[in-house]
Amino acid sequence: MGELADYRNALSEAIDARRKGLEKSEVVKLKEELRLFQSSVLSLYTLCLKKGLIKDDPYKQDIKVGEIEIPATSSFPDTEMVDQISIRWSQYDTQLDYLVNFYQFGLEFLGPERIKRILGLVTYIDWQHFTLDSPSINTRAVADLTNKVRGGTDPVSTSIIIETTSNLSKLSGSILGYLKALSDFNREAYKLEIRNVITASMAEAPSIAQIKKQFAVSMPGRPFYTALVEELLREDYSKEGPGLREAVLKALKAPDTKVKAAKPVVSYKSILLEGIQDMSSIVPTLNEIGVKLDDNDLLFQNQKATFWGKLKHLWDQIFNKEQEPTIYVLEYPDENRGVVLKDKVNFMDLRSDMDKKAKTLASLSARGPKLEAVPEEQLNGFLETSIKEMQSLHRTLSALDECFKAQVAQDDRNKVRGIKPELATMKNAFLRANQKRHDYSAQKEEEEQFKRLGISPLT
């Protein structure tokens, strides 16, 4: 039995050391990441509210929370989807707010039951497998809502959806890792307490029934975990016990923060170059859109021009006189405010701007390897500017497409050349490029964090 006494002493020292490490590191990081997690969920919730995809909960502020409770996960008919997910997502946000702002983050408070509750909240919506075919009805419903936002005409909202869901996937993964570390610690601390209070005084290997009987007397009010007691018996009294005990002590050693596992070398510049390549792929689409717009503009001009007007136009062309600009009044629906905004666009200036953008992007594609010599900051700045310009141009072209369809005479509607397929291709390209830009920023931020900690990310 001296061997078991030595193990209890070694285990006690290892648990004390691990407790200090967890309180200084994992518990602090857990709270920080849960705060970011809650903020990201709230961002999506607020966006869907503004878009009118879910309803505001009038009783949200009246809910009093005393302990974390997981919202409903049961199925519901499709006809009740908006009502059900509005209620559940509101409750989800309330519970996350309580967790972040009112929960105590200490090892004594974060026992097995509370870790289980936190786990239930973090996985309530499966952000790591955020798909329309998820087995979780709540995940499917929220994924459907965010897809509706992404399928809209608001590039800013689309960008928010892409970036936020990506962040939630990463955050939930790291949070689950911290919860596992706390759970593993609790398991060993629980078993050590049973050893010290109950089995240390038993002369022979006890049975589960004997431990359970003494547990009720010595540790009243505490939950009895049969599976953990079975682990204890195998570690202390079975043939494989020495190996199991050694594995427990090894697992309790705090991770060495001075040495990081090797990571494959990532070329941050290559991420930006891929994004620029995505933007360059828009060139053929821009050219196709330009041809269609020219045809539509000619159709519109012919429709409104009188005989003498057409003659004057021909005369101006013969003598190279500057043409009068064609001004189109475009309408832009503002979904957030529920109003329609109007703006005037000079068609010749728009076409000139389109051609310039196409030439610039085409020239970058042609330069190819020469771009490797361009500094990262310059590439990142160009990519960011190009994406913003293309998002703005996409908005203008969408409105112009609707303008042609609305203003051309009814008899000529079938002659208007629509550009929706090209607009979709264009949008997919700059969204891919924008994702690359976000990936680049995330990589650089991670590198900066390593530097602040005095750690090399490649060691």
C-alpha positions as CSV (number, residue, x, y, z in Angstrom):
1,M,0.0,0.0,0.0
2,G,3.0,2.3,0.3
3,E,3.1,2.5,-3.5
4,L,-0.5,3.9,-3.5
5,A,0.4,6.4,-0.7
6,D,3.3,7.6,-2.8
7,Y,1.0,8.0,-5.8
8,R,-1.5,10.0,-3.8
9,N,1.3,12.4,-2.7
10,A,2.6,12.7,-6.3
11,L,-1.0,13.2,-7.6
12,S,-1.7,15.8,-5.0
13,E,1.4,17.8,-6.0
14,A,0.6,17.5,-9.7
15,I,-3.0,18.6,-9.1
16,D,-1.9,21.6,-7.1
17,A,0.5,22.6,-9.8
18,R,-2.1,22.1,-12.5
19,R,-4.6,24.2,-10.6
20,K,-2.3,27.1,-10.5
21,G,-1.5,26.8,-14.2
22,L,-5.2,26.6,-15.1
23,E,-6.2,29.6,-13.0
24,K,-3.4,31.7,-14.6
25,S,-3.8,30.5,-18.2
26,E,-6.8,28.4,-19.4
27,V,-9.5,30.0,-17.1
28,V,-8.4,33.5,-18.1
29,K,-8.4,32.6,-21.8
30,L,-11.7,30.8,-21.5
31,K,-13.4,33.9,-20.2
32,E,-11.8,36.1,-22.9
33,E,-12.9,33.8,-25.7
34,L,-16.4,33.3,-24.3
35,R,-16.8,37.1,-24.3
36,L,-15.7,37.2,-28.0
37,F,-18.1,34.3,-28.7
38,Q,-21.0,36.0,-27.1
39,S,-20.2,39.2,-29.0
40,S,-20.1,37.4,-32.3
41,V,-23.4,35.6,-31.7
42,L,-25.0,38.9,-30.7
43,S,-23.7,40.5,-34.0
44,L,-25.5,37.8,-36.1
45,Y,-28.6,38.1,-33.9
46,T,-28.8,41.8,-34.3
47,L,-28.2,41.6,-38.1
48,C,-31.0,39.1,-38.6
49,L,-33.3,41.4,-36.5
50,K,-32.5,44.4,-38.7
51,K,-33.1,42.4,-41.8
52,G,-36.5,41.3,-40.5
53,L,-35.7,37.6,-40.6
54,I,-36.5,37.1,-37.0
55,K,-38.8,38.9,-34.5
56,D,-37.8,40.9,-31.5
57,D,-38.6,39.3,-28.1
58,P,-40.7,41.8,-26.1
59,Y,-40.2,39.8,-22.9
60,K,-36.4,39.5,-23.3
61,Q,-35.6,42.1,-20.6
62,D,-38.1,40.5,-18.1
63,I,-36.2,37.2,-18.0
64,K,-34.4,36.6,-14.7
65,V,-31.5,34.2,-14.9
66,G,-30.2,32.4,-11.8
67,E,-28.3,29.6,-13.5
68,I,-27.5,28.7,-17.1
69,E,-30.4,26.9,-18.8
70,I,-30.1,25.5,-22.3
71,P,-32.9,26.7,-24.6
72,A,-35.2,24.2,-26.3
73,T,-33.7,21.8,-28.9
74,S,-36.9,20.0,-29.9
75,S,-38.1,20.0,-33.5
76,F,-40.8,22.3,-34.8
77,P,-42.9,22.6,-38.0
78,D,-41.5,24.7,-40.8
79,T,-44.5,27.0,-40.5
80,E,-43.4,27.9,-37.0
81,M,-39.7,28.4,-37.9
82,V,-39.6,32.2,-37.5
83,D,-41.5,32.3,-34.2
84,Q,-39.6,29.4,-32.7
85,I,-36.1,30.5,-33.7
86,S,-36.8,34.1,-32.7
87,I,-37.7,32.9,-29.2
88,R,-34.8,30.4,-29.0
89,W,-32.2,32.7,-30.3
90,S,-33.3,35.5,-27.9
91,Q,-33.0,33.0,-25.0
92,Y,-29.6,31.8,-26.3
93,D,-28.3,35.4,-26.3
94,T,-29.7,36.0,-22.8
95,Q,-28.0,32.9,-21.5
96,L,-24.7,33.8,-23.1
97,D,-24.9,37.3,-21.7
98,Y,-25.4,35.8,-18.2
99,L,-22.5,33.5,-18.7
100,V,-20.1,36.2,-19.7
101,N,-21.2,39.0,-17.3
102,F,-22.4,37.2,-14.2
103,Y,-20.6,33.8,-14.0
104,Q,-17.7,33.3,-11.7
105,F,-14.6,32.0,-13.5
106,G,-12.7,30.0,-10.9
107,L,-11.9,26.3,-10.6
108,E,-14.0,25.8,-7.5
109,F,-17.1,27.4,-9.2
110,L,-16.5,25.7,-12.5
111,G,-17.3,22.1,-11.4
112,P,-18.5,19.3,-13.7
113,E,-22.1,20.4,-13.8
114,R,-21.4,24.0,-14.7
115,I,-18.9,22.9,-17.3
116,K,-21.6,20.7,-18.8
117,R,-23.9,23.8,-18.9
118,I,-21.3,25.9,-20.6
119,L,-20.6,23.1,-23.1
120,G,-24.4,23.0,-23.9
121,L,-24.4,26.7,-24.7
122,V,-21.3,26.7,-26.8
123,T,-22.6,23.7,-28.9
124,Y,-26.3,24.8,-28.9
125,I,-25.7,26.0,-32.4
126,D,-23.0,23.8,-34.1
127,W,-20.8,26.6,-35.5
128,Q,-18.1,24.1,-36.5
129,H,-20.5,22.3,-38.8
130,F,-22.8,25.2,-39.7
131,T,-24.7,23.7,-42.6
132,L,-28.3,23.3,-43.8
133,D,-28.2,19.6,-43.4
134,S,-27.0,19.7,-39.7
135,P,-28.8,17.1,-37.4
136,S,-29.5,20.1,-35.1
137,I,-32.7,21.9,-36.0
138,N,-31.5,25.1,-34.4
139,T,-28.3,25.0,-36.4
140,R,-30.2,24.4,-39.6
141,A,-32.6,27.2,-38.9
142,V,-29.9,29.8,-38.2
143,A,-27.8,28.6,-41.2
144,D,-30.9,29.2,-43.3
145,L,-31.3,32.7,-42.0
146,T,-27.7,33.7,-42.6
147,N,-27.8,32.2,-46.1
148,K,-30.7,34.5,-46.8
149,V,-28.6,37.5,-45.8
150,R,-25.7,36.2,-47.9
151,G,-28.1,35.8,-50.9
152,G,-29.1,39.5,-50.7
153,T,-27.7,42.6,-52.3
154,D,-25.9,44.0,-49.3
155,P,-22.2,43.1,-49.6
156,V,-21.4,44.6,-46.1
157,S,-23.9,42.2,-44.4
158,T,-22.6,39.3,-46.5
159,S,-19.1,40.1,-45.4
160,I,-20.2,40.2,-41.7
161,I,-21.9,36.8,-42.0
162,I,-18.8,35.2,-43.6
163,E,-16.4,36.6,-41.1
164,T,-18.5,36.1,-38.0
165,T,-19.5,32.5,-38.7
166,S,-15.8,31.7,-39.4
167,N,-14.8,33.3,-36.1
168,L,-17.5,31.4,-34.2
169,S,-16.2,28.1,-35.7
170,K,-12.7,28.9,-34.5
171,L,-13.8,30.2,-31.1
172,S,-16.0,27.3,-30.3
173,G,-13.1,24.9,-31.1
174,S,-10.7,26.6,-28.7
175,I,-13.4,27.0,-26.0
176,L,-14.1,23.3,-26.2
177,G,-10.4,22.7,-25.7
178,Y,-10.3,24.8,-22.5
179,L,-13.5,23.1,-21.2
180,K,-11.9,19.7,-21.8
181,A,-8.8,20.8,-19.8
182,L,-11.0,21.9,-16.9
183,S,-13.1,18.7,-17.1
184,D,-9.9,16.5,-17.1
185,F,-8.7,18.4,-14.0
186,N,-12.0,18.0,-12.2
187,R,-12.0,14.3,-12.9
188,E,-8.6,13.8,-11.3
189,A,-9.3,16.1,-8.4
190,Y,-12.5,14.2,-7.7
191,K,-10.8,10.8,-7.7
192,L,-8.0,12.2,-5.4
193,E,-10.6,13.4,-2.9
194,I,-12.2,9.9,-2.9
195,R,-8.8,8.3,-2.4
196,N,-7.9,10.7,0.5
197,V,-11.3,10.5,2.2
198,I,-12.4,6.9,1.6
199,T,-10.1,4.4,0.0
200,A,-6.8,5.3,1.8
201,S,-8.2,3.9,5.0
202,M,-9.4,0.6,3.4
203,A,-7.0,-2.3,3.8
204,E,-8.1,-4.2,0.7
205,A,-9.3,-3.3,-2.7
206,P,-12.9,-2.1,-2.2
207,S,-15.9,-2.6,-4.4
208,I,-18.0,0.1,-6.0
209,A,-20.8,-0.6,-3.6
210,Q,-18.5,-0.2,-0.5
211,I,-17.2,3.1,-1.8
212,K,-20.7,4.3,-2.6
213,K,-21.8,3.5,0.9
214,Q,-18.9,5.3,2.6
215,F,-19.3,8.2,0.1
216,A,-22.8,8.9,1.3
217,V,-21.4,9.3,4.9
218,S,-18.1,11.0,4.2
219,M,-19.1,13.2,1.2
220,P,-22.8,14.0,1.7
221,G,-24.5,16.0,-0.9
222,R,-21.9,15.4,-3.5
223,P,-22.7,13.7,-6.8
224,F,-21.5,10.1,-7.1
225,Y,-19.9,9.4,-10.5
226,T,-19.7,5.6,-11.0
227,A,-17.6,5.9,-14.1
228,L,-14.9,7.8,-12.3
229,V,-14.9,5.4,-9.4
230,E,-14.4,2.6,-11.8
231,E,-11.4,4.5,-13.2
232,L,-10.0,4.9,-9.7
233,L,-10.3,1.1,-9.0
234,R,-8.5,0.3,-12.3
235,E,-5.7,2.7,-11.6
236,D,-5.1,1.6,-8.0
237,Y,-5.9,-2.1,-7.9
238,S,-5.7,-3.6,-11.4
239,K,-2.7,-5.2,-13.2
240,E,-2.4,-2.3,-15.6
241,G,-2.6,0.2,-12.7
242,P,1.1,1.3,-12.7
243,G,0.8,2.3,-16.4
244,L,-2.5,4.1,-15.9
245,R,-1.2,6.1,-12.9
246,E,1.9,7.1,-14.8
247,A,-0.4,8.3,-17.7
248,V,-2.5,10.4,-15.3
249,L,0.6,12.2,-13.8
250,K,1.9,12.8,-17.3
251,A,-1.5,14.2,-18.5
252,L,-1.6,16.6,-15.5
253,K,1.6,18.3,-16.5
254,A,0.9,21.8,-17.7
255,P,1.6,22.3,-21.4
256,D,5.0,23.8,-22.1
257,T,4.2,27.3,-23.4
258,K,7.8,27.9,-24.4
259,V,7.8,25.4,-27.1
260,K,5.1,25.2,-29.7
261,A,4.4,22.4,-32.1
262,A,5.9,22.9,-35.5
263,K,3.6,24.6,-38.0
264,P,3.9,24.5,-41.8
265,V,5.4,27.7,-43.1
266,V,2.6,29.9,-44.4
267,S,3.3,32.5,-47.0
268,Y,1.1,35.4,-46.0
269,K,1.8,37.1,-49.3
270,S,0.6,34.1,-51.2
271,I,-2.8,34.5,-49.5
272,L,-3.0,38.1,-50.8
273,L,-1.9,37.0,-54.3
274,E,-4.7,34.4,-54.4
275,G,-7.2,37.1,-53.5
276,I,-5.9,39.4,-56.3
277,Q,-6.2,36.4,-58.6
278,D,-9.8,36.1,-57.6
279,M,-10.3,39.7,-58.4
280,S,-8.6,39.4,-61.8
281,S,-11.1,36.6,-62.6
282,I,-13.8,39.3,-62.7
283,V,-12.3,40.9,-65.9
284,P,-14.1,38.7,-68.5
285,T,-17.3,39.2,-66.6
286,L,-16.9,43.0,-66.5
287,N,-16.4,42.9,-70.3
288,E,-19.5,40.9,-70.8
289,I,-21.5,43.2,-68.6
290,G,-20.2,46.2,-70.6
291,V,-21.3,44.8,-73.9
292,K,-24.8,44.2,-72.5
293,L,-25.1,47.6,-70.9
294,D,-24.1,49.3,-74.2
295,D,-26.8,47.4,-76.0
296,N,-29.4,48.3,-73.4
297,D,-28.3,52.0,-73.4
298,L,-28.6,52.1,-77.2
299,L,-32.1,50.5,-77.0
300,F,-33.1,53.1,-74.5
301,Q,-31.7,56.0,-76.5
302,N,-33.4,54.8,-79.7
303,Q,-36.7,54.5,-77.8
304,K,-36.7,58.1,-76.5
305,A,-35.1,59.8,-79.5
306,T,-37.2,61.7,-82.1
307,F,-36.3,61.7,-85.8
308,W,-34.5,65.0,-85.5
309,G,-32.8,63.9,-82.4
310,K,-31.4,60.8,-84.1
311,L,-30.3,63.0,-87.0
312,K,-28.5,65.3,-84.6
313,H,-26.8,62.4,-82.9
314,L,-25.5,61.1,-86.3
315,W,-24.3,64.6,-87.2
316,D,-22.4,64.9,-84.0
317,Q,-20.7,61.6,-84.6
318,I,-19.7,62.6,-88.1
319,F,-18.0,65.8,-86.8
320,N,-16.7,64.1,-83.6
321,K,-18.7,66.5,-81.4
322,E,-18.8,65.6,-77.8
323,Q,-22.0,63.7,-77.0
324,E,-24.3,64.9,-74.3
325,P,-24.1,62.6,-71.3
326,T,-26.9,60.1,-70.6
327,I,-28.0,60.3,-67.0
328,Y,-29.8,57.4,-65.3
329,V,-31.7,57.8,-62.0
330,L,-31.0,54.6,-60.0
331,E,-32.8,53.4,-56.9
332,Y,-31.1,51.6,-54.1
333,P,-33.2,49.9,-51.4
334,D,-31.9,50.5,-47.9
335,E,-33.0,47.4,-46.1
336,N,-31.9,48.6,-42.7
337,R,-34.0,51.7,-42.8
338,G,-36.8,50.4,-45.1
339,V,-36.4,53.3,-47.5
340,V,-35.4,53.7,-51.2
341,L,-32.4,55.9,-52.0
342,K,-31.9,57.6,-55.4
343,D,-28.8,58.6,-57.2
344,K,-27.8,59.8,-60.6
345,V,-25.3,58.0,-62.7
346,N,-23.5,59.3,-65.8
347,F,-23.5,56.3,-68.2
348,M,-20.4,57.3,-70.1
349,D,-18.4,57.9,-66.9
350,L,-19.6,54.5,-65.5
351,R,-18.5,52.6,-68.7
352,S,-15.2,54.4,-68.6
353,D,-14.7,53.5,-64.9
354,M,-15.6,49.8,-65.7
355,D,-13.0,49.7,-68.5
356,K,-10.3,51.2,-66.3
357,K,-11.0,48.7,-63.5
358,A,-10.9,45.8,-66.0
359,K,-7.6,47.0,-67.5
360,T,-6.1,47.4,-64.0
361,L,-7.1,43.9,-62.9
362,A,-6.0,42.4,-66.2
363,S,-2.6,44.0,-65.9
364,L,-2.1,42.5,-62.4
365,S,-3.0,39.1,-63.7
366,A,-0.5,39.5,-66.5
367,R,2.3,40.5,-64.1
368,G,2.0,37.2,-62.3
369,P,5.3,36.4,-60.6
370,K,6.4,40.0,-60.6
371,L,3.8,40.7,-57.9
372,E,5.9,38.6,-55.5
373,A,8.3,41.6,-55.3
374,V,5.5,44.0,-54.1
375,P,5.4,44.6,-50.3
376,E,2.6,42.8,-48.4
377,E,1.2,46.1,-47.1
378,Q,0.9,47.4,-50.6
379,L,-0.8,44.2,-51.9
380,N,-3.2,44.2,-48.9
381,G,-4.1,47.8,-49.4
382,F,-4.7,47.3,-53.1
383,L,-6.8,44.2,-52.5
384,E,-8.9,46.0,-49.8
385,T,-9.5,49.0,-52.1
386,S,-10.4,46.8,-55.1
387,I,-12.9,44.8,-53.1
388,K,-14.6,47.9,-51.9
389,E,-14.7,49.4,-55.4
390,M,-16.1,46.2,-56.8
391,Q,-18.8,46.0,-54.1
392,S,-19.8,49.6,-54.9
393,L,-19.8,48.9,-58.6
394,H,-21.9,45.7,-58.1
395,R,-24.5,47.8,-56.3
396,T,-24.6,50.3,-59.1
397,L,-24.8,47.7,-61.8
398,S,-27.6,45.9,-60.0
399,A,-29.6,49.1,-59.8
400,L,-28.9,50.0,-63.4
401,D,-30.1,46.5,-64.5
402,E,-33.4,47.2,-62.7
403,C,-33.5,50.7,-64.2
404,F,-33.3,49.4,-67.8
405,K,-36.0,46.8,-67.2
406,A,-38.3,49.5,-65.7
407,Q,-37.8,52.3,-68.1
408,V,-37.7,50.5,-71.5
409,A,-41.1,50.4,-73.2
410,Q,-43.2,47.3,-72.5
411,D,-42.9,46.2,-76.2
412,D,-39.1,46.3,-75.9
413,R,-38.7,44.6,-72.5
414,N,-37.8,41.3,-74.1
415,K,-34.9,43.1,-75.9
416,V,-33.3,44.2,-72.6
417,R,-30.2,42.1,-71.9
418,G,-30.2,41.1,-68.2
419,I,-26.9,40.8,-66.3
420,K,-28.0,38.9,-63.2
421,P,-25.8,35.8,-64.0
422,E,-22.8,38.0,-64.5
423,L,-23.5,39.9,-61.3
424,A,-23.7,36.6,-59.4
425,T,-20.3,35.6,-60.9
426,M,-18.8,38.9,-60.0
427,K,-20.1,38.8,-56.5
428,N,-18.8,35.3,-55.8
429,A,-15.3,36.4,-57.0
430,F,-15.0,39.4,-54.7
431,L,-16.5,37.5,-51.8
432,R,-13.8,34.8,-52.3
433,A,-11.2,37.6,-52.5
434,N,-12.6,39.2,-49.3
435,Q,-12.3,35.9,-47.5
436,K,-8.7,35.6,-48.5
437,R,-8.1,39.1,-47.1
438,H,-9.7,38.1,-43.8
439,D,-7.5,34.9,-43.7
440,Y,-4.4,37.1,-44.3
441,S,-5.4,39.4,-41.5
442,A,-6.1,36.5,-39.1
443,Q,-2.7,35.0,-39.9
444,K,-0.9,38.3,-39.3
445,E,-2.8,38.9,-36.1
446,E,-1.8,35.4,-34.8
447,E,1.8,36.2,-35.7
448,E,1.6,39.4,-33.8
449,Q,0.2,37.7,-30.7
450,F,3.1,35.2,-30.7
451,K,5.5,38.1,-30.9
452,R,3.9,39.9,-28.0
453,L,4.2,36.7,-26.0
454,G,7.8,36.3,-27.0
455,I,7.1,33.0,-28.9
456,S,8.1,32.1,-32.4
457,P,5.1,30.6,-34.2
458,L,7.4,28.3,-36.2
459,T,9.3,26.7,-33.2
